[in-house]
Amino acid sequence: MQAAKPEVRRIMASPAELFQNAFAAFQQGRLQEAERGFSKFLRKDPKHFPALNILAIVLVALKRHAEAEPHLKAALRINATSDATFYNYGLVLKALNRPDEALQRFTEALALNPGNAETLNNRGTVLNDLRDYPAALADFDRALALDPRYAAAFFNKSKSLAELKRYDEALAACESALALQPDLAEAWFGRGYIFGQMRMPPEAVEAYGRARQLNPDLPLLKGNLLHQKMLACDWQGTDALIAEIEADLAAGKLAAEPFGWQGVATSERSLQRCAELTNASRFPTQAPLLRASPTGPNAKIRIGYLSGEFRQQATSLLLVGVLEQHDKSAFEIFAIDNGYDDGSDIRRRIAGAVDGIVDISTLNDPQAVDAIRAQRIDILVNLNGYFGEQRTGVFARRAAPVQVNYLGFPGTLGASFMDYILADQHVLPPEHRQFYSEKVAWLPNCYQANDDRREISVRAFARAEAGLPAQGFVFCCFNNAYKITPDVFDSWMRILSAVDGSVLWLLEDSAAAVANLRREAELRGIDPARLVFAARMLPAEHLARHRCADLFLDTLPYNAHTTASDALWAGLPLLTCRGETFAGRVAASLLQNLGVPELIAAKRDAYERMAIELAENPERLSSIREKLSANRLNMPAFDTRRMARDIETAFRKMAERVRAGLAPAHIMFPANDSGQ
């Protein structure tokens, strides 16, 4: 009699043999075989507790987390006293971006086994995700008391400390992790992040570089490294890094943070992809749509502006006048504050302009949502997006019936929970709307809010005070260093070369950026002394010193935004080149809305030619300066009251759709609809 073939023997194997074979495959790392074996075994014995657990572990190892969940649920129905099952379920829920449920499962595991350092560490990471940093720190400290050599717990502790802005302690925790595990790429990444928050770009570049050597595929690593290099004006290898990030994003890999990527990206599709990947990874929608407006059709519309920067900061400098100009007979305005009171005049003006300030800075996301809903907010405006002290997780939980992206992040958030983006037809031409996940509310005039009460100091700066030559043409750019790309700098150096005796006046961002820019100038044949650097100073005096310059040269692909408003409000002509993205068209929008479109170049070569022509033709430049001065208080760009009416018209149309039971739709209205 012939021996049975192996396939037949496997079919005829007893349940015990099936389990043993699957378990052996699991132990030897043959995960696909183990998955098939345990699945077959469970069809014969669906209530086998160990098999359910091990199959879930196998599926987690295969990154098939959603498939693992039903097996863990079934295991807990059989035996709800296994801390390991609760722990594994917590890991699955964490991977599925369900932090509230993950927290519950880890807590249940700890109730059964309170001395498990691994469970404490993982619960701490979920508490980090939920922004409950003090509770997370307590878990990491308990884990480290149980296992003082737990490198991952030290690293995760450093993340909590960094979010609490306790940077020295965060660095120390990172150092402890690396002392125990020098090749822990995540800890090198964390070290880079902390140095970035401390505004130490060279140190951040070094740490990110080490992380890249150890694990080049860490999410966000390449983008963070690139952004810190751009902040330091350290351009070596940036072209290759940009190409790698482009390829990774196209392949669905989260290689960059959206804000940093805006500084170099020239494709709206690439920016949209980056935002979508970020949202899917970090901020999945966690609540059903709220479409019932909490207020009646005749009641005031309640607007919440959520920001982490209601203080002396760019967004607030732009927006404060609009907050003051809102029609209080028709709107109630709330500042949802994720930051702090810096005691500045801007903060005092904001406090005086709004009907209430709701402090969510110490609240986790669910608590913040409750606080916002308690105010019965109709429309919640996201003033951060993926920039600064952002709270995107609050929007993911649908804190208000209508949620609007505006001002702080000039681009799409790639999120289904954001209903609208405020724009104008210059920054977001209608034919580009397919690159935006939000519906577009096109304002009829200028997208960017401005404050027509901004104080300009009466102080008359002498050029010598600023380190500028008494004679010669002064080009300037006060944009942040990360906006200065090698291509832009090439243009600037060609302009300086063509205009004898001219200098370029830049913002002193960091010692590293200053040194690198001077070196790059010398490499291009320009005396580094022709680059002059301006220290930061109070806004009113900074505006006044613009009088020492002759022409502001804009950057690309990310324009001057607040800095463009600064220059134009101070009466300084600004030359821009219209870009391919929202962030690259803001200066053009301002210039169009000031009636000086002649300062907008279509291409880089035209930008260079126009800069040289203006420097060599003082009469023409003087004429433009006079036109700018005459238009400043008469054109839409600095008409704060008109801006408030435009935004209110958009808000009314959004509220009307909600009250009619209609989904968000693109909104466009002419200027005379905005109450002028």
C-alpha atoms as one frame of an Amber mdcrd trajectory, in Angstrom:
protein
   0.000   0.000   0.000   1.375   3.426  -1.032   2.138   6.054   1.618  -0.263
   8.976   1.750   1.019  12.156   0.135   2.036  14.942   2.577  -0.933  17.077
   1.520  -3.341  14.231   2.328  -1.661  13.630   5.666  -2.077  17.301   6.578
  -5.765  17.196   5.706  -6.176  14.098   7.819  -4.118  15.476  10.725  -5.766
  15.517  14.123  -6.572  18.840  15.800  -3.655  18.295  18.172  -1.277  17.844
  15.239  -2.674  20.932  13.520  -2.051  22.975  16.641   1.455  21.590  17.148
   2.436  22.216  13.521   1.053  25.765  13.566   2.782  26.467  16.865   6.098
  25.184  15.530   5.750  27.443  12.481   5.024  30.374  14.808   8.077  29.666
  16.960  10.297  29.428  13.879   9.000  32.696  12.412   7.115  31.134   9.501
   4.214  33.493  10.035   2.188  32.861   6.884   2.268  29.123   7.553   1.367
  29.697  11.210  -1.579  31.877  10.203  -2.915  29.199   7.851  -2.395  26.493
  10.457  -4.131  28.252  13.330  -6.997  29.355  11.071  -7.543  25.742  10.024
  -7.317  24.557  13.627  -9.854  27.135  14.833 -12.355  25.971  12.250 -12.308
  22.658  14.134 -12.099  24.152  17.626 -13.301  27.793  17.518 -13.179  28.254
  21.302  -9.560  27.238  21.810  -8.238  30.092  23.947  -4.471  29.712  23.260
  -5.004  29.382  19.498  -7.139  32.532  19.378  -4.425  34.471  21.202  -1.535
  33.168  19.140  -3.341  33.722  15.840  -3.958  37.324  16.903  -0.243  37.718
  17.684   0.640  36.291  14.263  -1.739  38.692  12.508  -0.261  41.626  14.436
   3.212  40.552  13.329   1.891  40.492   9.757   0.458  44.026  10.323  -3.076
  42.754   9.773  -4.392  44.383  12.926  -8.041  44.638  11.922  -8.143  40.862
  11.336  -6.627  40.234  14.770  -9.370  42.056  16.679 -12.208  39.477  16.321
  -9.945  36.703  17.618  -9.055  38.721  20.715 -12.720  39.524  21.305 -13.519
  35.820  21.087 -10.673  34.982  23.470 -11.968  37.441  26.070 -15.457  35.950
  25.850 -13.879  32.635  26.830 -11.500  33.951  29.490 -11.599  37.523  30.771
  -8.860  36.965  33.361  -5.858  36.934  31.013  -3.846  40.143  31.261  -1.887
  39.084  28.153  -5.070  39.035  26.067  -6.108  42.489  27.249  -2.555  43.694
  26.575  -2.512  42.298  23.031  -5.936  43.788  22.385  -4.597  47.156  23.536
  -1.725  46.892  21.055  -4.170  46.126  18.237  -6.433  49.061  19.095  -3.433
  51.373  19.343  -2.310  50.306  15.867  -5.858  50.897  14.597  -5.748  54.501
  15.903  -8.400  53.897  18.541  -6.582  55.309  21.562  -9.573  55.595  23.919
 -10.347  51.891  23.583  -6.659  50.969  23.742  -6.347  52.864  27.023  -9.258
  50.879  28.455  -7.727  47.540  27.445  -4.288  48.371  28.866  -5.955  49.529
  32.099  -7.840  46.220  32.306  -4.572  44.351  31.769  -2.931  46.300  34.591
  -5.844  45.576  36.926  -5.000  41.899  36.478  -1.215  42.334  36.544  -0.174
  45.743  37.931   3.521  44.909  37.908   3.960  44.534  34.148   6.427  47.176
  32.941   5.631  46.555  29.282   1.938  47.204  29.798   2.685  50.376  31.753
   4.956  51.602  28.974   2.371  50.969  26.286  -0.422  52.567  28.288   1.876
  55.564  28.650   2.256  55.811  24.879  -1.531  55.876  24.486  -1.781  58.573
  27.146   0.797  60.519  25.130  -1.420  60.129  22.071  -4.353  61.441  24.118
  -2.213  64.364  25.348  -2.478  63.347  29.006   1.235  63.861  29.528   1.323
  63.911  33.359  -0.474  60.544  33.499   1.843  59.194  30.802   4.893  60.280
  32.804   3.538  58.462  35.851   3.233  55.240  33.823   6.741  55.537  32.386
   8.180  56.177  35.838   6.365  53.118  37.217   7.680  51.028  34.324  11.225
  52.255  34.967  10.917  51.530  38.687  10.099  47.939  37.728  12.791  47.765
  35.026  15.467  50.486  35.290  17.066  49.306  32.029  13.917  49.733  29.920
  15.266  51.910  27.066  11.906  52.300  25.295  10.304  53.658  28.479  13.048
  56.285  28.784  12.478  57.289  25.159   8.712  57.502  25.579   9.205  59.507
  28.767  11.294  61.964  26.756   8.346  62.465  24.388   6.034  63.401  27.272
   8.605  65.798  28.701   9.151  67.409  25.299   5.416  67.994  24.863   5.418
  69.647  28.291   8.314  71.828  27.040  10.641  70.425  29.699  13.350  70.097
  27.097  16.400  69.621  29.322  14.680  66.756  31.127  13.531  65.337  27.791
  17.107  65.315  26.503  18.283  63.608  29.688  15.653  60.884  29.246  16.756
  60.427  25.630  20.370  60.135  26.774  19.354  57.441  29.259  17.638  55.489
  26.484  20.688  55.762  24.231  23.075  54.795  27.027  21.142  51.544  27.342
  20.540  51.028  23.617  22.856  53.154  21.433  21.284  51.855  18.226  17.710
  52.823  19.172  16.802  54.847  16.080  13.611  56.173  17.661  15.606  57.754
  20.497  17.933  59.484  18.030  14.806  60.707  16.223  13.434  61.981  19.536
  16.703  63.742  20.245  16.438  65.464  16.863  12.870  66.530  17.594  13.834
  68.004  20.969  16.742  69.959  19.484  14.362  71.224  16.802  11.949  72.479
  19.462  14.897  74.174  21.186  15.747  75.965  17.905  19.097  74.210  17.593
  19.026  73.045  13.949  22.648  71.804  13.606  22.224  69.532  16.622  18.854
  68.371  15.285  20.414  67.586  11.889  23.136  65.525  13.545  20.652  63.506
  15.607  18.277  62.909  12.696  21.257  61.897  10.574  22.218  59.248  13.120
  18.634  57.967  13.190  18.683  57.756   9.406  21.824  55.628   9.467  20.101
  53.194  11.818  16.625  53.134  10.266  16.102  55.270   7.144  12.445  54.253
   6.897  11.266  55.754  10.190   8.067  57.741   9.520   8.646  61.517   9.218
  12.423  61.141   9.582  13.455  62.340   6.136  11.089  65.303   6.244  12.182
  66.374   9.718  15.834  66.104   8.704  15.154  68.167   5.581  13.288  70.878
   7.506  16.081  71.258  10.048  18.646  71.449   7.251  16.570  74.181   5.602
  16.355  76.071   8.911  20.153  75.966   9.107  20.531  76.799   5.376  22.584
  73.602   5.178  21.767  72.591   1.618  24.208  69.731   1.146  22.244  66.697
  -0.024  18.853  68.407   0.084  18.018  67.790  -3.589  18.472  64.043  -3.131
  16.502  64.124   0.108  13.609  65.956  -1.563  13.571  63.369  -4.357  13.465
  60.535  -1.798  10.577  62.158   0.052   8.656  62.684  -3.194   9.095  58.997
  -4.043   8.109  57.873  -0.542   4.955  59.996  -0.521   3.969  58.668  -3.935
   4.421  55.146  -2.527   2.175  55.914   0.438   4.940  56.313   3.023   4.635
  59.106   5.584   8.058  60.637   4.993   7.417  64.267   5.984   5.308  66.550
   8.163   2.956  68.665   6.007   4.177  72.008   7.372   7.848  71.331   6.732
   7.060  69.891   3.315   5.280  73.108   2.311   8.628  74.902   2.447  10.045
  72.952  -0.494   7.165  71.242  -2.314   6.243  72.563  -5.747   3.299  70.233
  -6.411  -0.163  70.629  -4.922  -0.765  66.911  -5.453   2.316  66.109  -3.386
   1.158  68.432  -0.604  -2.298  66.859  -0.654  -0.782  63.380  -0.471   1.398
  64.374   2.480  -1.603  65.816   4.334  -3.758  62.760   3.616  -1.076  60.363
   4.849  -0.579  62.437   8.001  -4.284  62.519   8.706  -4.755  58.798   8.097
  -1.801  57.943  10.333  -2.322  60.344  13.220  -5.825  61.794  13.131  -8.417
  59.344  11.834 -12.007  60.520  12.198 -13.180  59.367  15.639 -16.732  60.679
  15.791 -19.807  60.730  13.552 -20.677  63.892  11.692 -22.472  66.552  13.701
 -24.859  68.144  11.279 -27.495  69.526  13.640 -26.691  73.118  14.495 -26.926
  73.738  18.244 -28.490  77.194  17.713 -31.718  78.192  16.005 -32.027  80.024
  12.672 -32.611  83.427  14.287 -29.961  83.107  16.962 -26.476  84.520  16.742
 -24.009  82.249  14.986 -21.434  81.049  17.496 -17.899  80.989  16.091 -14.939
  79.361  17.789 -11.424  80.191  16.639  -9.057  77.478  17.887  -5.369  78.376
  18.099  -2.274  77.659  20.125  -0.937  81.136  19.398  -3.301  83.758  20.823
  -0.308  85.900  21.697   2.491  87.913  20.044   2.711  85.561  17.061   2.177
  85.804  13.320  -1.359  84.393  13.096  -2.665  86.623  15.875  -0.919  89.691
  14.453  -2.897  89.142  11.255  -6.251  88.147  12.764  -6.716  90.380  15.805
  -8.307  93.198  13.803 -10.882  90.859  12.257 -11.806  89.580  15.723 -12.389
  93.182  16.795 -14.465  93.965  13.694 -16.867  91.019  13.917 -20.529  92.030
  14.013 -21.514  91.256  17.601 -25.201  91.692  16.797 -25.061  88.611  14.573
 -22.126  86.571  15.902 -20.740  85.399  19.205 -16.993  84.878  19.043 -14.918
  82.555  21.221 -11.167  82.077  21.366 -10.479  78.381  21.967  -7.026  78.710
  23.473  -4.458  75.932  23.285  -1.586  78.240  24.196  -0.896  80.723  26.955
  -1.261  84.380  27.895   2.035  86.145  27.182   0.835  89.454  28.622   1.226
  91.191  25.264  -0.903  93.952  23.809  -2.079  91.517  21.116  -3.323  89.134
  23.787  -5.167  91.972  25.541  -6.785  93.017  22.266  -7.909  89.440  21.578
  -9.367  89.123  25.073 -11.258  92.369  24.557 -12.561  91.359  21.133 -14.094
  87.968  21.921 -17.086  86.963  24.011 -15.064  84.381  25.883 -11.768  82.522
  26.026 -11.989  78.747  26.496  -8.687  77.350  27.754  -8.087  73.817  26.450
  -4.300  73.849  26.839  -4.293  71.369  29.722  -7.175  69.223  28.434  -6.834
  66.017  26.480  -8.730  65.719  23.210 -12.010  64.271  24.576 -12.065  66.871
  27.368 -11.344  69.669  24.897 -14.199  68.502  22.670 -16.554  68.538  25.662
 -15.441  72.075  26.566 -16.051  73.304  23.012 -19.436  71.605  22.699 -20.450
  73.137  26.024 -20.199  76.534  24.296 -22.607  75.327  21.554 -20.184  76.352
  18.817 -21.714  76.376  15.324 -18.505  76.853  13.340 -15.046  75.933  14.629
 -12.108  77.508  12.798  -8.789  75.676  12.780  -6.111  78.399  12.895  -3.226
  75.924  13.167  -3.777  73.016  10.835  -0.543  71.052  11.022   1.436  74.057
  12.283   2.500  75.040  15.787   0.474  74.171  18.885  -2.118  72.337  16.825
  -5.083  70.288  18.082  -6.078  68.383  14.974  -7.270  65.530  17.189 -10.038
  67.789  18.510 -11.310  68.351  14.982 -11.053  64.610  14.262 -13.572  64.105
  17.074 -15.956  66.543  15.361 -16.164  69.225  18.035 -18.569  71.376  15.974
 -21.108  70.915  13.154 -18.950  72.939  10.740 -15.151  72.911  10.834 -13.063
  75.347   8.794  -9.370  75.420   7.853  -8.000  78.971   7.813  -4.832  81.054
   7.960  -2.311  79.076  10.024  -1.727  76.302   7.497  -1.882  77.469   3.863
  -3.044  74.272   2.221  -5.347  71.291   2.528  -5.455  69.229   5.716  -6.413
  66.129   3.727  -9.070  65.285   6.314 -12.705  64.291   5.917 -13.559  66.035
   9.193 -12.582  69.459   7.832 -15.545  70.851   5.912 -14.203  74.064   4.372
 -11.044  75.966   3.603 -11.170  79.774   3.319  -9.289  81.038   0.273  -9.429
  83.531  -2.569  -9.144  82.961  -6.307  -5.482  83.995  -6.356  -4.210  81.573
  -3.713  -6.569  78.781  -4.784  -7.731  79.076  -8.389 -11.007  77.171  -8.920
  -9.331  74.816 -11.394  -7.051  73.603  -8.554  -9.816  72.598  -6.166  -9.296
  68.877  -6.819  -6.126  69.106  -4.716  -8.106  70.116  -1.615 -10.070  67.689
   0.539 -12.170  70.533   1.950 -14.907  72.380   0.120 -13.607  75.815  -0.813
 -15.173  79.030   0.458 -13.720  81.654  -1.868 -13.621  85.102  -0.289 -14.263
  87.840  -2.860 -11.185  89.863  -1.962  -8.049  88.878  -0.060  -7.615  85.536
   1.699  -5.138  86.771   4.293  -6.518  88.793   7.179  -4.676  91.980   8.097
  -4.879  94.431  10.966  -5.285  98.065   9.955  -4.450  99.162  13.506  -0.909
  97.782  13.479   1.423 100.245  15.091   4.549 101.411  13.276   7.059 102.997
  15.618   7.895 106.647  15.002  11.529 105.787  15.561  13.589 106.814  12.542
  16.216 104.148  12.020  19.486 105.187  10.456  20.990 102.662   8.090  24.105
 102.502  10.229  22.010 101.267  13.184  21.040  98.254  11.116  24.565  97.623
   9.863  23.595  98.809   6.388  25.764 100.979   4.137  24.844 104.655   3.926
  24.765 104.432   0.121  23.690 101.674  -2.226  20.514  99.763  -2.930  19.137
  97.627  -0.080  17.294  94.470  -1.048  15.732  92.685   1.916  13.875  89.539
   2.889  12.706  88.938   6.448  11.273  85.480   5.784  12.257  82.552   7.978
  15.434  80.797   6.885  13.682  77.554   5.870  12.000  79.440   2.999  15.380
  80.299   1.442  16.081  77.554  -1.081  19.273  77.174  -3.129  17.385  78.273
  -6.257  16.114  81.437  -4.553  19.578  82.184  -3.227  21.035  81.708  -6.719
  18.604  84.352  -7.992  19.481  86.729  -5.191  23.200  86.398  -5.803  22.728
  87.062  -9.529  20.728  90.175  -8.625  23.449  91.405  -6.243  26.074  90.735
  -8.895  24.154  92.871 -11.395  23.482  95.809  -9.040  26.749  97.419  -7.976
  26.977  98.399  -4.323  23.769  96.629  -3.377  23.320  94.542  -0.229  20.854
  91.896   0.904  19.321  92.397   4.351  18.088  89.162   5.937  16.609  88.049
   9.238  19.123  86.579  11.666  17.449  83.227  12.236  20.323  81.280  13.814
  24.100  81.414  13.966  24.257  78.333  11.750  22.024  79.900   9.086  24.084
  83.101   9.082  27.364  81.207   8.694  26.008  78.936   5.974  24.459  81.775
   3.961  27.702  83.732   4.059  29.574  80.651   2.897  27.055  80.055   0.091
  27.401  83.691  -1.036  31.164  83.338  -1.249  30.803  80.125  -3.258  28.743
  82.143  -5.757  31.356  84.878  -6.038  29.622  87.416  -3.778  31.421  89.092
  -0.882  29.756  87.721   2.291  29.873  91.250   3.724  27.084  92.143   1.270
  24.763  89.998   3.376  23.553  91.948   6.412  21.595  90.238   9.181  18.851
  91.819  11.279  18.295  90.769  14.875  14.700  90.208  15.968  12.969  93.126
  17.675   9.509  94.209  18.801   6.964  94.354  15.947   6.383  98.132  15.953
  10.107  98.831  15.678  10.613  96.033  13.171   7.976  97.648  10.951   9.711
 101.014  11.296  13.090  99.686  10.202  11.587  98.574   6.876  12.109 102.215
   5.831  15.837 101.448   5.550  15.178  98.996   2.687  14.382  99.701  -0.963
  12.802  96.445  -2.172  11.642  93.233  -0.502  12.584  90.091  -2.460  10.136
  87.251  -1.897  10.882  83.516  -1.661   9.549  80.516  -3.569   8.002  77.928
  -3.366   6.820  79.312   0.014   6.130  83.054  -0.126   6.234  85.730   2.494
   2.878  85.729   4.301   2.914  87.742   7.533   6.270  89.170   6.470   4.685
  90.323   3.199   1.947  92.087   5.138   4.635  93.652   7.336   6.545  95.035
   4.364   3.505  96.298   2.483   1.924  97.860   5.586   5.241  99.630   6.207
   5.146 100.955   2.624   7.973  98.794   1.272   7.432  97.415  -2.263   7.615
  93.631  -2.439   8.564  91.678  -5.546   7.202  88.141  -5.761   7.101  85.264
  -8.212   3.758  83.490  -8.460   4.143  79.887  -7.310   2.498  76.560  -8.021
   0.983  76.057  -4.552  -1.287  77.912  -2.135   1.722  78.879   0.005   3.457
  80.185  -3.104   0.627  82.518  -4.164  -0.149  84.451  -0.978   2.102  87.418
  -1.770   0.567  87.658  -5.248  -2.892  87.766  -3.643  -1.821  90.624  -1.368
  -0.329  92.573  -4.267  -3.430  92.069  -6.430  -5.596  93.297  -3.563  -3.364
  96.352  -3.139  -3.612  97.285  -6.809   0.090  96.700  -7.581   0.083  93.572
  -9.788   3.167  94.942 -11.581   5.196  93.515  -8.671   4.190  89.936  -9.550
   6.541  87.967 -11.794   5.326  84.903 -13.647   8.723  83.172 -13.879  12.011
  83.218 -12.007  13.962  84.873 -14.831  11.375  87.669 -14.959  11.656  88.036
 -11.170  15.420  88.551 -11.447  15.068  90.957 -14.360  12.397  93.015 -12.581
  14.483  93.253  -9.389  17.451  94.582 -11.345  15.298  97.020 -13.336  13.680
  98.426 -10.190  17.066  98.869  -8.528  18.372 100.731 -11.578  15.258 102.872
 -12.096  14.637 104.859  -8.890  11.863 106.906 -10.513   9.828 103.807 -11.310
  10.395 102.349  -7.855   9.405 105.663  -6.263   6.226 105.702  -8.338   5.335
 102.197  -7.140   6.056 103.182  -3.546   3.718 106.181  -3.893   1.010 104.008
  -5.427   1.389 101.504  -2.603   1.094 104.277  -0.026  -2.029 105.686  -1.688
  -3.695 102.270  -1.997  -2.817 100.926   1.417  -5.910 102.232   3.201  -8.253
 102.164   0.202  -7.831  98.678  -1.266  -9.112  95.370   0.168  -5.815  93.937
   1.455  -5.726  96.159   4.543  -9.442  96.862   4.874 -10.000  94.921   8.086
 -13.693  95.737   8.363 -14.317  94.518   4.817 -12.358  91.353   5.608 -14.541
  90.676   8.649 -17.707  91.140   6.561 -16.371  88.772   3.873 -15.616  86.061
   6.417 -19.005  86.558   8.074 -20.775  86.137   4.736 -18.947  82.843   4.256
 -19.904  81.761   7.787 -23.557  82.636   7.165 -23.642  80.543   4.012 -22.053
  77.604   5.844 -24.575  77.880   8.688 -27.498  78.140   6.249 -26.504  74.859
   4.616 -26.295  73.079   7.970 -29.684  74.378   9.057 -31.177  73.255   5.741
 -29.770  69.775   6.265 -27.364  70.156   3.351 -23.817  68.854   3.150 -20.924
  71.290   2.685 -20.491  72.639  -0.843 -18.149  75.082  -2.558 -19.051  78.686
  -1.768 -18.400  81.706  -3.956 -19.968  85.143  -3.648 -19.299  88.598  -5.098
 -17.912  91.444  -3.042 -21.267  93.206  -2.750 -22.654  90.157  -0.893 -20.278
  90.799   1.981 -22.079  93.744   3.471 -20.026  96.584   1.974
